Amino acid sequence: MARTHRYLINGDFSLSISPLDRGFSYGDGVFRTMVMRNGLPENWPLHYQKLVADCAVIGIVCPSAELLISDLQQLFLQDAIAANSVEVAKIIISRGEGERGYAPPAITMPTRVVVSSAMPSYAAANYMSGVHLHVCATQLAQQVQLAGIKHLNRLENVLARMEWRDETIFDGVMSDQNGNVIECTMSNIFARFDDQLITPDLSRCGVSGITRQRIIWLESTLGLSIEVEPLSMLRLLEADEVLICNSLYGAFQVQRIGTKTWPQHALAATIRKALSHD
């Protein structure tokens, strides 16, 4: 059985996070979430490449791939013995400890945290008929310097997720302060118009997930023209088909946003199949 919420801090099961750690104090760090299948991280090169890039944006030296793989093996090696084990790994990299104040120390030792948890159990209906989305009132602030990266400052997503308790709603659509659709609280989003697939421009805010990028790379496989451009809520609701994606579930069709509904289509299933063979 999958172990729930075991974690390593700097490769040690017995350590704890210092209150002086800048990730704890200021959200000064980044993270990635990935599927662990039979003890191995799926799409590891892409996850690590993004982890390095995100760390670089805020001036943190990312731990080596070898060090992080060693941590993952410590956490998941026993479960790898079980056939077809599927779990979730979360890697958090903070700048490390520092004195009080926003100015980071000239020299820091990054803190790395690796957490194991059970794979979410997604309803069969999500795969067959699609999911329902809430339209969030909470807006994403624009910050070009942080756009696209998965940093630890996720309060906007927390506030947005607090907006609903209806268990039939899978996720919530978030827009920026100009009314452009950006993403969902835990997913990226695509809208299909005939043979064109559009995903929002994330150059000013939002998280650029690796599954979003992998879908963009599937352009020729899907036979669609895939474009990155601004997408208003009005235009999103006029789409022939809407999809959401992340690293854990792959892709789901959106069946309903608010009162707008869509009939069942095959694109999400096609994308999941293509991603599994990519």
C-alpha positions as CSV (number, residue, x, y, z in Angstrom):
1,M,0.0,0.0,0.0
2,A,1.2,3.5,-0.8
3,R,2.8,5.4,2.1
4,T,1.1,8.7,2.8
5,H,3.1,11.9,3.3
6,R,6.5,10.6,4.1
7,Y,9.2,13.1,3.4
8,L,13.0,13.8,3.4
9,I,14.6,17.1,4.2
10,N,18.0,17.4,2.8
11,G,18.1,13.7,2.4
12,D,17.3,13.0,6.0
13,F,14.1,11.5,7.5
14,S,14.7,13.1,10.9
15,L,15.3,16.7,10.1
16,S,12.7,19.5,10.3
17,I,12.2,22.9,8.6
18,S,13.8,25.8,10.5
19,P,11.6,28.8,11.1
20,L,14.4,30.8,9.6
21,D,14.1,28.9,6.3
22,R,13.1,31.5,3.6
23,G,10.7,29.1,2.0
24,F,8.8,29.0,5.2
25,S,9.1,32.7,6.0
26,Y,8.6,34.2,2.5
27,G,7.7,31.5,0.1
28,D,11.2,31.9,-1.3
29,G,11.5,28.8,-3.4
30,V,9.9,26.6,-6.1
31,F,8.4,23.2,-6.4
32,R,7.4,20.4,-8.8
33,T,4.8,17.6,-8.6
34,M,5.2,14.4,-10.5
35,V,3.9,10.8,-10.9
36,M,6.1,8.0,-9.5
37,R,5.5,4.8,-11.3
38,N,7.2,1.6,-10.0
39,G,9.6,3.9,-8.1
40,L,10.6,6.0,-11.1
41,P,9.6,9.6,-11.8
42,E,7.7,10.1,-15.0
43,N,9.0,12.7,-17.4
44,W,11.9,13.3,-15.1
45,P,14.1,15.2,-17.6
46,L,11.4,17.7,-18.3
47,H,10.6,18.1,-14.6
48,Y,14.2,18.6,-13.7
49,Q,14.8,21.0,-16.6
50,K,11.9,23.1,-15.4
51,L,13.1,22.9,-11.7
52,V,16.5,24.2,-12.7
53,A,15.0,27.0,-14.9
54,D,12.5,28.1,-12.2
55,C,15.3,28.2,-9.5
56,A,17.4,30.3,-11.9
57,V,14.7,32.9,-12.2
58,I,14.8,33.7,-8.5
59,G,18.6,33.1,-8.1
60,I,18.7,29.7,-6.3
61,V,21.2,27.1,-7.2
62,C,19.2,23.9,-7.9
63,P,20.4,20.7,-6.3
64,S,21.9,18.2,-8.8
65,A,19.7,15.7,-10.5
66,E,21.7,12.9,-9.0
67,L,21.0,14.2,-5.5
68,L,17.3,14.5,-6.1
69,I,17.1,11.1,-7.7
70,S,18.8,9.7,-4.6
71,D,16.2,11.3,-2.4
72,L,13.4,9.9,-4.6
73,Q,14.9,6.4,-4.4
74,Q,15.1,6.6,-0.6
75,L,11.4,7.5,-0.4
76,F,10.0,5.2,-3.1
77,L,12.4,2.2,-3.4
78,Q,10.3,-0.1,-1.2
79,D,7.1,0.7,-3.0
80,A,8.8,0.0,-6.3
81,I,9.0,-3.6,-5.3
82,A,5.2,-3.7,-5.6
83,A,4.0,-4.2,-9.2
84,N,2.3,-1.3,-10.8
85,S,2.7,1.1,-7.8
86,V,1.7,4.6,-8.7
87,E,2.4,7.5,-6.2
88,V,3.0,11.2,-6.2
89,A,6.3,13.0,-5.5
90,K,6.6,16.6,-4.6
91,I,10.0,18.3,-4.7
92,I,10.4,21.7,-2.9
93,I,13.5,23.8,-3.2
94,S,13.8,26.8,-1.0
95,R,16.7,29.3,-0.8
96,G,17.5,28.0,2.7
97,E,18.0,29.7,6.0
98,G,18.5,33.4,6.4
99,E,18.3,36.3,8.9
100,R,15.1,38.4,9.4
101,G,14.4,40.7,6.4
102,Y,13.7,40.3,2.7
103,A,17.3,40.7,1.5
104,P,18.7,37.2,1.0
105,P,22.1,36.3,2.4
106,A,25.0,36.5,0.0
107,I,25.7,32.8,0.4
108,T,22.9,30.3,1.1
109,M,22.5,26.6,1.3
110,P,19.3,25.6,-0.5
111,T,16.9,23.4,1.4
112,R,15.4,20.5,-0.5
113,V,12.3,18.6,0.5
114,V,10.9,15.5,-1.2
115,V,7.4,14.4,-0.2
116,S,5.7,11.1,-1.1
117,S,1.9,10.8,-1.1
118,A,-0.8,8.6,-2.5
119,M,-2.0,9.1,-6.1
120,P,-5.4,10.9,-6.2
121,S,-8.3,8.7,-7.1
122,Y,-10.1,10.4,-10.0
123,A,-13.7,9.5,-10.8
124,A,-14.3,7.4,-13.9
125,A,-16.7,10.0,-15.1
126,N,-13.8,12.5,-15.3
127,Y,-12.3,10.4,-18.0
128,M,-15.5,9.4,-19.8
129,S,-17.6,12.5,-19.8
130,G,-15.5,15.3,-18.5
131,V,-15.3,17.7,-15.5
132,H,-17.1,20.7,-14.1
133,L,-15.3,24.0,-13.5
134,H,-16.0,26.9,-11.3
135,V,-15.4,30.5,-12.5
136,C,-13.2,32.0,-9.8
137,A,-13.6,35.6,-8.5
138,T,-10.0,35.6,-7.3
139,Q,-7.8,37.1,-10.0
140,L,-4.2,36.5,-10.7
141,A,-1.9,39.5,-10.3
142,Q,0.5,40.2,-13.2
143,Q,4.2,39.8,-12.3
144,V,6.4,39.4,-15.4
145,Q,9.5,38.4,-13.4
146,L,7.7,35.4,-11.9
147,A,5.4,34.5,-14.8
148,G,5.5,30.8,-15.8
149,I,7.4,29.5,-12.8
150,K,6.0,27.3,-10.0
151,H,7.1,29.3,-7.0
152,L,6.0,28.8,-3.5
153,N,3.8,31.9,-3.3
154,R,0.4,30.2,-4.1
155,L,-2.0,32.3,-2.0
156,E,-4.0,33.3,-5.0
157,N,-4.6,29.7,-5.8
158,V,-5.5,29.0,-2.1
159,L,-8.0,31.8,-2.1
160,A,-9.5,30.7,-5.4
161,R,-9.9,27.1,-4.2
162,M,-11.7,28.3,-1.1
163,E,-14.5,29.7,-3.3
164,W,-16.4,26.4,-3.7
165,R,-17.2,23.3,-1.6
166,D,-19.3,21.5,-4.2
167,E,-17.7,18.1,-4.7
168,T,-18.9,17.9,-8.3
169,I,-16.6,20.8,-9.2
170,F,-13.2,19.5,-10.2
171,D,-11.3,22.8,-10.5
172,G,-11.7,26.6,-11.0
173,V,-10.9,28.9,-13.9
174,M,-8.7,31.8,-13.0
175,S,-8.3,35.1,-15.0
176,D,-5.9,38.0,-14.6
177,Q,-6.9,41.5,-13.7
178,N,-7.5,42.3,-17.4
179,G,-10.1,39.5,-17.7
180,N,-7.8,37.1,-19.7
181,V,-8.2,33.4,-18.8
182,I,-4.9,32.2,-17.5
183,E,-5.2,28.7,-15.9
184,C,-7.1,26.7,-13.3
185,T,-6.1,26.5,-9.7
186,M,-4.2,23.3,-10.3
187,S,-4.3,22.9,-14.1
188,N,-3.4,24.5,-17.4
189,I,-6.2,25.0,-19.9
190,F,-6.8,24.7,-23.7
191,A,-9.7,25.7,-25.9
192,R,-10.4,24.2,-29.4
193,F,-11.9,26.2,-32.2
194,D,-12.4,23.9,-35.3
195,D,-8.8,22.7,-36.0
196,Q,-7.1,25.2,-33.8
197,L,-6.1,24.6,-30.2
198,I,-5.4,27.7,-28.1
199,T,-3.7,27.9,-24.7
200,P,-3.5,31.2,-22.8
201,D,-0.4,33.4,-22.9
202,L,1.5,33.0,-19.6
203,S,4.0,35.8,-20.2
204,R,2.6,37.9,-17.4
205,C,1.3,35.4,-14.8
206,G,0.4,31.8,-14.4
207,V,2.3,28.5,-14.2
208,S,3.7,26.9,-17.4
209,G,3.3,23.2,-16.6
210,I,5.2,20.5,-18.4
211,T,2.0,18.7,-19.5
212,R,0.9,21.9,-21.2
213,Q,4.3,22.0,-23.1
214,R,4.0,18.3,-24.0
215,I,0.6,18.9,-25.5
216,I,2.0,21.8,-27.5
217,W,4.6,19.5,-28.9
218,L,1.9,17.1,-30.0
219,E,0.7,19.6,-32.6
220,S,1.5,17.3,-35.6
221,T,0.3,14.2,-33.9
222,L,-3.1,15.7,-33.1
223,G,-3.4,17.3,-36.5
224,L,-4.3,20.7,-34.9
225,S,-2.7,24.1,-35.1
226,I,-1.7,24.9,-31.5
227,E,-1.3,28.6,-30.6
228,V,-0.4,30.5,-27.5
229,E,-2.4,33.7,-27.2
230,P,-4.6,35.8,-25.0
231,L,-8.0,34.1,-24.3
232,S,-11.0,36.0,-22.8
233,M,-13.6,34.2,-20.7
234,L,-16.2,35.1,-23.4
235,R,-14.1,33.5,-26.1
236,L,-13.4,30.4,-23.9
237,L,-17.1,29.8,-23.5
238,E,-17.5,30.0,-27.3
239,A,-15.0,27.2,-27.9
240,D,-16.0,23.9,-29.5
241,E,-14.2,22.1,-26.8
242,V,-12.3,22.9,-23.6
243,L,-9.6,20.8,-22.0
244,I,-7.5,21.0,-18.8
245,C,-4.3,19.2,-18.0
246,N,-1.6,18.6,-15.4
247,S,1.1,16.0,-14.7
248,L,-1.1,13.7,-12.5
249,Y,-4.2,13.1,-14.6
250,G,-2.9,14.0,-18.0
251,A,-5.9,15.7,-19.7
252,F,-9.6,16.0,-19.0
253,Q,-12.4,17.4,-21.2
254,V,-14.4,20.1,-19.6
255,Q,-18.1,19.3,-19.6
256,R,-19.4,22.4,-17.9
257,I,-18.2,25.9,-16.8
258,G,-20.9,27.7,-14.8
259,T,-24.0,27.2,-16.9
260,K,-22.2,26.5,-20.2
261,T,-22.0,22.8,-21.2
262,W,-20.3,20.9,-24.0
263,P,-21.1,17.5,-25.5
264,Q,-18.6,14.7,-25.2
265,H,-15.6,14.8,-27.5
266,A,-12.6,12.5,-28.0
267,L,-9.7,14.9,-27.9
268,A,-8.9,14.5,-24.2
269,A,-8.8,10.8,-24.6
270,T,-6.6,11.1,-27.7
271,I,-4.2,13.4,-25.8
272,R,-4.0,11.1,-22.8
273,K,-3.1,8.2,-25.1
274,A,-0.5,10.3,-27.0
275,L,1.0,11.5,-23.7
276,S,1.3,7.9,-22.4
277,H,3.3,7.0,-25.6
278,D,5.3,10.2,-25.8
